[in-house]
């Protein structure tokens, strides 16, 4: 289980006088609920009795370690050294500007695709699918820690990602349709994507492995986007690239290159 560590440098001189706000040894849920979501919605962040107003943030950074930090390391002047000794995963979590989302809809995703909301698009459904993609690695990791080493699903390839994501989608959606097809780049092998027909949303899944470069994945996605532009039941396409070993050197660049409107189809790319 990974442990996450957040650090916020405030904007106001009053808060700067108290130095950084740290949150150590966070679970993925704690990180999202106590830091990431308030940051995205521009809401106050409270941790260990200290509260920062929603706009009183210069930056939020996240690091990750495999083991929790002991309490004596997370206090006093050793905190910064502890934080920076972890792996910096800020770009995996801080993906939209401060305060760019609202509770009524998800304008961060709307802004990411470069336009106003399309008529009929369920933005709350879109946000839930994006959250599943962002937290997928934590779910996959947890499944490997079964009691008494019982049999489990180990996510080693694209089919494993599809199977687990298919199960997770049923938590929030009542009509999940799998669509099997043979893309021109796959050498005859079939693939399965998922259509949420009521929400007019499709989910395309890819797995980053050592024999597949970021450029190849991007080229494949362009072909898939072209196919979905002709799909009458889809207005939003979310492309999830599962990259557990972080083989993609510039994930935010890949997301930014393809995220946006493609004719009438809104595309969002998530690398996590």
Residue pairs with C-beta under 8 A, 6 or more apart in sequence:
1 27
1 138
1 141
1 142
1 145
2 28
2 64
2 65
2 66
2 138
2 141
3 24
3 25
3 26
3 27
3 64
3 65
3 66
3 67
3 68
3 69
4 25
4 26
4 27
4 28
4 30
4 31
4 62
4 63
4 64
4 89
5 22
5 23
5 24
5 25
5 26
5 62
5 63
5 64
5 65
5 69
5 82
5 83
5 86
6 22
6 23
6 26
6 31
6 35
6 47
6 60
6 61
6 62
7 20
7 21
7 22
7 23
7 60
7 61
7 63
7 79
7 80
7 83
8 20
8 21
8 22
8 35
8 45
8 52
8 57
8 58
8 59
8 60
8 61
9 16
9 20
9 57
9 58
9 59
10 16
10 18
10 20
10 21
10 52
10 56
10 57
10 58
11 55
11 56
11 57
11 58
12 53
12 56
15 21
15 52
15 56
18 50
20 79
20 80
21 45
21 47
21 50
21 52
22 47
22 74
22 79
22 83
23 30
23 31
23 34
23 35
23 47
23 48
24 68
24 69
24 74
24 79
24 82
24 83
25 68
25 69
25 74
26 34
26 35
28 135
28 138
31 62
31 93
32 93
32 131
32 134
32 135
34 45
34 46
34 47
35 45
35 47
35 60
35 62
36 93
36 94
37 43
38 44
38 45
38 54
39 45
39 57
39 60
39 94
39 98
39 99
40 96
40 98
40 99
40 100
40 101
40 108
41 54
41 99
41 101
41 102
41 103
42 54
42 55
42 98
42 99
42 100
42 101
43 54
44 51
44 52
44 53
44 54
45 51
45 52
45 54
45 57
46 52
54 98
54 99
55 98
55 99
57 98
60 90
60 94
60 98
61 83
61 88
61 90
61 94
62 88
62 89
62 90
62 92
62 93
62 94
63 83
63 84
63 85
63 86
63 87
63 88
63 89
63 90
64 86
64 87
64 89
65 85
65 86
65 87
69 82
72 78
73 79
73 82
74 82
91 251
91 252
92 134
92 251
92 272
93 134
95 108
95 252
95 255
96 108
96 111
96 112
97 108
100 107
100 108
100 111
101 107
101 108
105 117
105 123
105 124
106 123
106 124
106 126
106 127
109 123
109 126
109 127
109 130
109 268
110 116
110 117
110 123
112 259
112 260
112 268
113 259
113 260
113 261
113 266
113 267
113 268
114 260
114 261
115 261
115 266
117 123
118 235
118 236
118 264
118 266
120 200
120 235
121 199
121 200
121 201
121 235
121 236
121 266
122 198
122 199
122 200
122 201
125 172
125 173
125 196
125 199
125 201
126 199
126 201
126 236
126 238
126 268
128 172
129 169
129 196
129 201
129 203
129 238
130 238
130 268
130 270
132 165
132 168
132 169
132 172
133 238
133 240
133 270
133 272
134 270
134 272
136 161
136 164
136 165
136 168
136 240
136 242
136 272
137 242
137 244
137 272
139 164
139 168
140 155
140 164
140 244
143 152
143 153
143 154
143 155
143 164
144 152
144 154
146 152
153 160
153 163
153 164
154 160
155 161
155 164
155 242
155 244
157 207
157 209
158 191
158 205
158 206
158 207
158 242
161 205
161 207
161 240
161 242
162 192
162 205
165 194
165 203
165 205
165 240
166 176
166 178
166 192
166 194
169 176
169 194
169 196
169 203
170 176
173 196
173 198
173 199
174 198
175 196
175 197
175 198
176 194
176 195
176 196
177 194
177 195
177 196
177 197
178 192
178 193
178 194
178 195
179 192
179 193
179 194
179 195
179 202
180 190
180 191
180 192
181 190
181 191
181 193
181 227
182 188
182 189
182 190
182 191
183 191
183 220
183 223
183 224
183 227
184 223
185 219
185 220
185 223
193 202
193 203
193 204
193 205
193 224
194 202
194 203
194 205
195 201
195 202
195 203
195 231
195 233
195 234
196 202
196 203
197 233
199 236
200 233
200 234
200 235
200 236
201 234
201 235
201 236
201 237
201 238
202 228
202 231
202 234
202 236
202 237
202 238
203 237
203 238
203 240
204 221
204 224
204 228
204 237
204 238
204 239
204 240
205 240
205 242
206 217
206 220
206 221
206 239
206 240
206 241
206 242
207 241
207 242
208 214
208 217
208 241
208 242
208 243
208 244
208 245
208 247
208 248
208 271
209 247
210 247
214 248
214 249
214 250
214 254
217 241
217 248
217 254
218 254
218 257
218 258
221 239
221 258
221 269
222 258
224 237
224 239
225 237
225 239
225 258
225 262
225 265
225 267
228 234
228 237
228 265
229 262
229 263
229 264
229 265
234 265
235 264
235 265
235 266
236 265
236 266
236 267
236 268
237 265
237 266
237 267
237 268
238 267
238 268
238 269
238 270
239 258
239 267
239 268
239 269
239 270
240 270
240 272
241 248
241 251
241 254
241 269
241 270
241 271
241 272
242 272
243 251
243 271
243 272
248 254
248 271
251 271
251 272
252 271
254 269
254 271
255 269
255 270
255 271
257 269
258 267
258 269
259 267
259 268
259 269
260 266
260 267
261 267
